Amino acid sequence: MKPKNRLFAALALACALSTCPATAADPVIGLIVETDANPFFVAMKQAALAKARALGVEMRTFSGTYDGDTRTRIEAMETLVDAGAKGILIAPSDSAALADVVARARKAGAMVIALDTPFDPAGSVDATFATDNFRAGELVGLWVRARLGDAAKRARIATLDVLRNQGFLNGFGFGVDIRDPGTKHDEDDPRNVYSGTTGGTEAGGWVAMDALLRDLPDIDVVYAINEPAAAGAHAALKSLGKPRPSLRPLAGVVVRHQA
């Protein structure tokens, strides 16, 4: 398990417990993550459960069937409120759709903490534990640019469900105009040729990549929302044989070269 995931879960759990009365017996804490197919959230859940056992609290976990499964999140929130949960940690999918149930949970006395993805507005929840997605994308863009070398100036880029799209393109550089940093997919650089939807799953990554390659076979870089989606895109590339991937999916990125 990655140290960052252990720390992430432990800090969030400690924050959720900060409002529990000292005399409370086995307070209930809820953790709602994207899916159990994503290794990041699997590690987060394992770390949170281990910390909850160490602290003597009851941790109830929930996960969606796919990325963006808002209905499951709402049902999980309602279940936790009915159980009298003192803290709820949630990786949100749709801030607007979750607003009412989050407000009800907070009114009932639960501390609600956003994980991985901020709410909009941020004040909808009590606290947020998340990465700086623009900077994270920027670092990946710099890495891909270095990996491609001179070929980066002519690279054709596809993004699949990427929250960090703007940061990635900014880090990739070479004159890419990202326009409004807060708005995804508003840039018109000819190197950014495709944006697809995967649902954050391996199967979704395969389908999106397969469809893309039928229309635009000369893609050099694929940046996906997570490892499962990147693995699916990687598998679609391998199935064609040419052009083939030059490395295995890493941090949601597949870079390839002509065979």
C-alpha positions as CSV (number, residue, x, y, z in Angstrom):
1,M,0.0,0.0,0.0
2,K,1.4,3.4,-0.9
3,P,2.4,5.6,2.0
4,K,0.5,8.5,0.6
5,N,-2.7,6.5,0.5
6,R,-2.2,5.4,4.1
7,L,-1.6,9.0,5.2
8,F,-4.5,10.3,3.2
9,A,-6.9,7.9,4.7
10,A,-5.6,8.3,8.3
11,L,-5.7,12.1,8.2
12,A,-9.2,12.2,6.8
13,L,-10.4,9.6,9.4
14,A,-8.8,11.6,12.2
15,C,-10.5,14.7,11.0
16,A,-13.9,13.0,10.9
17,L,-13.4,11.7,14.4
18,S,-12.5,15.1,15.8
19,T,-16.2,15.9,16.5
20,C,-17.0,12.6,18.2
21,P,-17.7,12.9,21.9
22,A,-15.0,11.3,24.1
23,T,-17.6,9.0,25.7
24,A,-19.1,7.8,22.5
25,A,-19.2,4.0,22.2
26,D,-18.1,2.7,18.8
27,P,-19.0,5.8,16.8
28,V,-20.0,5.1,13.1
29,I,-17.8,6.5,10.4
30,G,-18.7,6.1,6.7
31,L,-16.3,6.0,3.7
32,I,-17.8,6.3,0.2
33,V,-15.3,5.8,-2.7
34,E,-15.6,5.7,-6.5
35,T,-15.3,2.0,-7.2
36,D,-13.5,-1.1,-5.9
37,A,-11.9,-1.5,-9.4
38,N,-9.6,1.4,-8.9
39,P,-6.4,0.5,-6.9
40,F,-6.2,4.0,-5.5
41,F,-9.5,3.7,-3.7
42,V,-8.9,0.0,-2.8
43,A,-5.7,1.2,-0.9
44,M,-7.6,4.1,0.6
45,K,-10.3,1.8,1.9
46,Q,-7.8,-0.7,3.4
47,A,-6.0,2.0,5.2
48,A,-9.2,3.6,6.6
49,L,-10.4,0.2,7.8
50,A,-7.1,-0.5,9.5
51,K,-7.1,2.9,11.2
52,A,-10.7,2.5,12.3
53,R,-9.9,-0.8,14.0
54,A,-6.9,0.8,15.7
55,L,-9.1,3.6,17.0
56,G,-12.0,1.4,18.0
57,V,-14.6,2.9,15.7
58,E,-17.0,1.2,13.3
59,M,-16.1,2.0,9.7
60,R,-18.8,1.3,7.1
61,T,-17.6,1.4,3.5
62,F,-19.5,1.9,0.2
63,S,-18.4,2.1,-3.4
64,G,-20.1,2.8,-6.7
65,T,-20.4,0.3,-9.6
66,Y,-18.7,2.8,-11.9
67,D,-17.0,6.2,-11.8
68,G,-19.7,8.9,-11.5
69,D,-22.2,6.5,-9.9
70,T,-24.1,9.3,-8.0
71,R,-27.2,7.3,-7.1
72,T,-25.1,4.8,-5.1
73,R,-23.4,7.7,-3.2
74,I,-26.8,9.3,-2.3
75,E,-28.1,5.9,-1.1
76,A,-24.9,5.4,1.0
77,M,-25.2,8.9,2.5
78,E,-28.8,8.3,3.5
79,T,-27.9,4.9,5.0
80,L,-25.2,6.5,7.1
81,V,-27.4,9.4,8.3
82,D,-30.0,6.8,9.4
83,A,-27.2,5.0,11.3
84,G,-26.3,8.2,13.1
85,A,-22.8,8.4,11.5
86,K,-20.5,11.0,13.2
87,G,-18.3,11.4,10.1
88,I,-18.7,10.7,6.4
89,L,-15.8,10.6,4.0
90,I,-16.9,10.8,0.3
91,A,-15.3,10.9,-3.1
92,P,-17.9,13.1,-4.9
93,S,-19.1,12.5,-8.4
94,D,-21.6,15.3,-8.9
95,S,-21.5,18.2,-6.4
96,A,-24.9,19.5,-7.4
97,A,-26.6,16.1,-7.2
98,L,-25.1,15.4,-3.8
99,A,-25.8,18.9,-2.3
100,D,-29.1,18.0,-0.7
101,V,-28.0,14.8,1.0
102,V,-24.8,16.3,2.2
103,A,-26.7,19.2,3.7
104,R,-29.0,16.7,5.5
105,A,-26.1,14.8,6.8
106,R,-24.4,17.9,8.2
107,K,-27.7,19.1,9.7
108,A,-28.0,15.7,11.4
109,G,-24.6,16.3,13.1
110,A,-22.2,14.4,10.8
111,M,-18.9,15.9,9.7
112,V,-18.7,15.5,5.9
113,I,-15.3,15.4,4.3
114,A,-14.6,15.4,0.5
115,L,-11.9,13.0,-0.6
116,D,-9.8,13.2,-3.8
117,T,-12.2,15.6,-5.6
118,P,-13.4,18.9,-4.1
119,F,-17.0,19.9,-3.9
120,D,-18.2,23.1,-5.7
121,P,-18.6,25.2,-3.7
122,A,-16.0,24.0,-1.3
123,G,-18.1,25.2,1.6
124,S,-20.7,22.4,0.9
125,V,-18.6,20.1,3.1
126,D,-16.7,20.6,6.4
127,A,-13.3,19.8,5.0
128,T,-11.5,18.5,1.8
129,F,-8.6,16.2,1.4
130,A,-7.5,16.3,-2.3
131,T,-4.6,16.9,-4.6
132,D,-4.1,20.0,-6.5
133,N,-5.4,18.6,-9.8
134,F,-4.0,21.3,-12.0
135,R,-0.5,20.9,-10.6
136,A,-0.7,17.1,-10.7
137,G,-1.7,17.2,-14.4
138,E,1.1,19.7,-15.0
139,L,3.7,17.3,-13.6
140,V,2.4,14.5,-15.8
141,G,2.5,16.7,-18.8
142,L,6.1,17.6,-18.1
143,W,7.0,13.9,-17.8
144,V,5.3,13.0,-21.1
145,R,7.0,15.9,-22.8
146,A,10.4,14.7,-21.6
147,R,9.5,11.1,-22.6
148,L,8.7,12.1,-26.2
149,G,11.6,14.6,-26.6
150,D,11.5,16.4,-30.0
151,A,8.5,14.4,-31.1
152,A,6.4,16.2,-28.5
153,K,6.2,19.2,-30.8
154,R,4.1,17.1,-33.3
155,A,2.4,14.8,-30.8
156,R,-1.3,14.1,-31.2
157,I,-3.0,13.8,-27.8
158,A,-6.2,12.1,-26.6
159,T,-7.7,12.6,-23.1
160,L,-10.2,10.2,-21.5
161,D,-12.3,11.7,-18.7
162,V,-9.4,13.7,-17.4
163,L,-10.1,16.1,-14.5
164,R,-6.4,17.2,-14.8
165,N,-6.7,18.0,-18.5
166,Q,-5.8,21.7,-18.3
167,G,-2.8,21.1,-16.1
168,F,-1.6,18.3,-18.3
169,L,-1.7,20.4,-21.5
170,N,-0.1,23.3,-19.7
171,G,2.8,21.1,-18.5
172,F,3.1,19.5,-21.9
173,G,3.7,23.0,-23.3
174,F,5.1,23.9,-26.7
175,G,2.6,26.7,-27.1
176,V,-0.6,24.8,-26.1
177,D,-3.1,27.5,-25.2
178,I,-5.4,26.1,-22.4
179,R,-7.5,29.3,-22.5
180,D,-9.5,29.3,-19.2
181,P,-7.6,27.1,-16.7
182,G,-10.9,26.4,-14.9
183,T,-12.7,25.0,-17.9
184,K,-12.0,21.7,-19.4
185,H,-11.8,21.1,-23.2
186,D,-12.1,24.7,-24.2
187,E,-8.7,24.7,-25.9
188,D,-8.5,24.4,-29.7
189,D,-4.9,23.3,-30.2
190,P,-4.8,20.9,-33.2
191,R,-2.5,18.5,-31.2
192,N,-5.3,17.8,-28.7
193,V,-7.4,15.8,-31.1
194,Y,-9.8,13.8,-28.9
195,S,-11.6,13.7,-25.5
196,G,-13.6,10.6,-24.7
197,T,-15.6,9.0,-21.9
198,T,-14.7,5.8,-20.1
199,G,-16.6,5.7,-16.8
200,G,-13.2,5.2,-15.2
201,T,-13.2,1.4,-16.0
202,E,-10.9,-0.8,-18.0
203,A,-13.8,-1.9,-20.3
204,G,-14.7,1.8,-20.8
205,G,-11.1,2.6,-21.7
206,W,-11.0,-0.1,-24.2
207,V,-14.2,0.9,-25.9
208,A,-13.2,4.6,-26.0
209,M,-9.8,3.9,-27.4
210,D,-11.1,1.4,-30.0
211,A,-13.6,4.0,-31.2
212,L,-11.0,6.7,-31.3
213,L,-8.5,4.6,-33.3
214,R,-11.0,3.9,-36.0
215,D,-11.2,7.6,-36.8
216,L,-7.9,8.9,-35.6
217,P,-5.3,6.1,-35.8
218,D,-2.2,8.3,-35.3
219,I,-2.5,9.1,-31.6
220,D,0.8,9.5,-29.7
221,V,-0.3,10.1,-26.2
222,V,-3.4,8.9,-24.2
223,Y,-4.0,10.5,-20.8
224,A,-6.8,8.7,-18.9
225,I,-8.6,9.5,-15.7
226,N,-7.1,6.5,-13.8
227,E,-5.1,3.3,-14.1
228,P,-8.1,1.0,-15.1
229,A,-9.1,3.3,-18.0
230,A,-5.5,3.6,-19.1
231,A,-5.1,-0.2,-19.0
232,G,-8.1,-0.6,-21.2
233,A,-6.8,2.0,-23.7
234,H,-3.4,0.1,-23.6
235,A,-5.2,-3.2,-24.3
236,A,-7.0,-1.6,-27.3
237,L,-3.7,-0.4,-28.7
238,K,-2.1,-3.8,-28.2
239,S,-5.0,-5.5,-30.0
240,L,-4.2,-3.6,-33.1
241,G,-0.5,-4.4,-33.1
242,K,0.5,-1.3,-35.0
243,P,1.2,1.3,-33.9
244,R,1.9,-0.3,-30.6
245,P,2.5,1.1,-27.0
246,S,6.0,2.0,-26.1
247,L,5.4,1.4,-22.3
248,R,2.8,0.1,-20.0
249,P,0.2,2.4,-18.6
250,L,1.7,4.6,-15.8
251,A,-0.3,7.0,-13.7
252,G,-3.1,6.9,-16.3
253,V,-0.8,7.7,-19.2
254,V,0.0,5.6,-22.3
255,V,2.7,6.8,-24.7
256,R,3.3,4.9,-27.9
257,H,5.5,4.9,-31.0
258,Q,5.2,3.7,-34.5
259,A,6.2,0.0,-34.8
